[in-house]
Amino acid sequence: MAVIYVDGEQPLCISGDSGGGIFLWSISVPMGKEPLKKWYEKKDWRYSGIHALTSAGNGYLYTGSGDRSVKAWSMQDGTLSCTMDGHKSVVSTLAACDGILYSGSWDGTIRLWSLTDHSPLTVLGDDMPGTPTSVLSLIVNKNILVAAHENGQIKVWRDDVFKKSAQSHSGAILANVMEGKWLFTGGWDKIINVQELSGDEFQVDIRSIGSIPGGSVVTALLCWQGKLFVGHGDRTIKGTKYIPWTMLQMPLSR
């Protein structure tokens, strides 16, 4: 249900599954068929599964769980160091930046935690008008926070102050990624949207650059070495250059 790459002395791939299992894999060649380490969070028959993973280079692995909590695990031995409670539903996405851990939830809120002592800092989105909609993906880029929601909206905060929302898709946004000022989003409507974020300390503008039909549900996005890679629900991965004016003229190639 979640996978991340951790670049350390020993590069690792870490995965989490629906049964609460956490697995650390070596990605050195040749790759082993068994994980280097594995452990399981305590099972709760009402809620289960690792829905989100992130790391912050501080010796901890952070998980977002179906039991509505965020947990900090020791990367050395897999022991549980801390449980952060507060969300009212599944913790669906995590991000870490500049000493802060961000957690997004199906309850429609984003909670901020200190990476120093794991204490709660603030809650974003709990004062939004209307019915809360699930947060499915988060991006943190310096002082900019972008949240993608189940209703197809993106919401932007600068320095923890809400600045802008926009209807980006007609269905749930399952993935987003940011490269410089360019924001790429994709989801159930099978479209990758390209948007430009600009502005100053007082306002943020979201300008639509264009869109690329994907052919299948967009489940994952990655910018790497000048290309945008797109994971699809039909089990294909496609890529193209991510310079917006180039993208709008080129079909995605397998």
N, C-alpha and C positions, 0 to 999 in steps of 0.2 A: 504493500500500500504506500510505501515511501522509500526513497533511496537517495543517498547523498555520497559525494566524494570528499574525502578528508585528506588534504595535502600536508603530510607531516614527515617525520623521519622515515616512517614506513607508510607510504600512501595506502589508503584503505577505501574500500567501498562498504558502506553500511546500509543495511536494509531492515525494514520493519514490516511485519505481516499482520494479518487480520486476527491471528491468535495471540497477539501480544509478544511475539518473538522478535528479538533484536539480534542481528547477525553481523559480525565483522569479517570482511573478506580481504585477503591479500590480492592485489592486482598486479603483482610482479609476474613476469613470464618465466616459466610456465605457470598458469593459474591453477590453484588447487581446487579440488572438487568439494572440499569441506571447509567450513568457516574456521577462522583462527580462534574466534570466541563466539559464544552465543549465550544469551540469557533471556528470561521471560519476565515481564511485569506481572504482578499479582492479578489473577483473573477475577473478574466480577461478572456474574452471569447476566447482569443487566446491560453492561457496557463492555466493549472489548475492542482491541485492535490498536496498532500504532498507525496513526493517520498522518503524522508529520515528523520530520527529523531535521535537526540542524546542529552545527557545532560552531564554536567561537574561538578556538585556539587556546582555551584556558584549561584543557584537560577534562572537560565534560562533554558528554553527548546529551542533547536535549530532545525529548520526545513529546509529541502532542498526542493525547490518548482519547479513546472512546469514553473513558471514565470521567471526562471533563477536566482533567488535570494536565499540567506540564511537569515533566520530571527531569531531574538532572542526574545523570549516571556517570560514574567514574570510567574513563576510557581505559584505565589500567586493569581493573578487575571486574567491571560491570556492577559494582555495588551501587545501590540507590543512595544518593547523597541528599536529595531534597525533593519534596513534592510541592508544587505551586498550585494552589486552589483559588478559584474565583469565577471561572467560566461556568455557565449554566447549561452548556451542551458540548458536543464533541469539539476538541481542539483540532482544527483541520489544517492549519498552516503555521509555520514558524520562520522567523528571520532574526539574524543577529547583526548588530552594527554599533560601533563606537560605545561599547560597554553596556548596551541595552539589548535585551531579548524581547522580541515582539511575538505575540501569539494571537492568531485569529481563530474565531470559533463560529460554529453554526448558530450561536446565539446572537450573531450580528455585531459583536464588539471585538475590539483589539485591546489587549492588555500589554502593558510595558512592565518589564522586570529588570532589576539591577543584576548585571552579570557578576558583580563583586560579591554580593551576599544573598542574591536571589530574592530580595525583598520586592514587594509590589511598588510601582511608581505611579502609574495613572491608568485610566481607562478611556479609550477613544470609541466614539460611536454610540455610546449608551444614551446620548441626549438627542439623537437624530429623530426628526419627525417621521411619522408613518410606521408601518409594520417592519420590524427588523428582518433583514434578509441575510442568509449565511455568508460569511467571509470564506472564500475558497482558496485564495492565493494572496500572498503579500510580497512586495518588493520594497526594500529600503536602500536608498541611494543618497548617502550623506545625510542631509536634513530633510529629504523628501521621502514620504511614505505613500505607497500606492496600494490600495486594497481592491481586489476583484471580487465581485459578488455573484450570488446565484441568480439574481434577477437581471444580469447583464450589465450592471452598472460598475464603473470604476469611481473610487473616491480618493482624493488626494489631500494629504496633510503636509504642512511645512512647519518644522519645529513644534510638532504636536498640536498645531492649530489647524482646524479644518478649513480648506480653501476652495475645493471644487469637487463637483460630481458630474458625471456624464454618462448617458446611455450609450454604451459602446457596442453591445451585442443584443440579439433578440432572445438569447438563452443564457444559461449558466456559463460563466467564464472559468475554465478549468486551468488555464495557464497564462502567465504573463512574464515578461522579461523586459529589462530596460538596458539600453546601451547608449550612454551619453544622454541626449535629450529625447531619444526615440523610445517610445513605448510600444511593445508588440503584445497583443492579446489574442487568445483563441479559446474556443469552447464548443458547446453543443451545436451552434449554428454552422459549423464546418468552415468558418471564415477566420483568417488572420487579419486583424485590423492593425494599421500602423498609425500612430498618433505622435505628435510633437508636444512636449511639455516645455513651456516657457513662462517667464514672469519674473517677479522680484519678491522682496520680503512681504509685500502687501497683497499680492494676488498671484494666482497660477492660472495660466491659460492652457487649454487642451485643444489642439487643432488636429482635425482628421487629415491625414495625408493620403490615405487610400486603403484598399483592402485586397486580399488575395484569396480566391476560392481554394479551399483545401481538399474537397472531395470526400472527406470523412471527418468525424468529430476530432477536434484538436485536443490532445491530452497532455502535451508537454512542449515547451519551447526552450531553446538554448542559443545564445549568441556566442560564437567561438571563432577566433581568427578570421574575422570579417565575413562570416556567414551566419545565417539563421537556420537552425535545424528544428524541424517540426515533427513531433511524434503524433501519430494518428490512431484512432480507434480501430482501423482496419489492419493494424500491425505493421504499417509501413513508417519509415523515417525518410523525410525529404529535406532538401537543403537548397539555399540560394544565397547570393550576396545580399546583405541587409541594408545597403545604401538605398534609401526609400525610392528615389527616382529610378534606380535600376530595377528594384523589386517590382514596381508597378508595370514594367515593360517585359518582365521575364516570368514564364511559368515556373513553378517549383519543379525541380528535377529530382528524380529518385536517387 
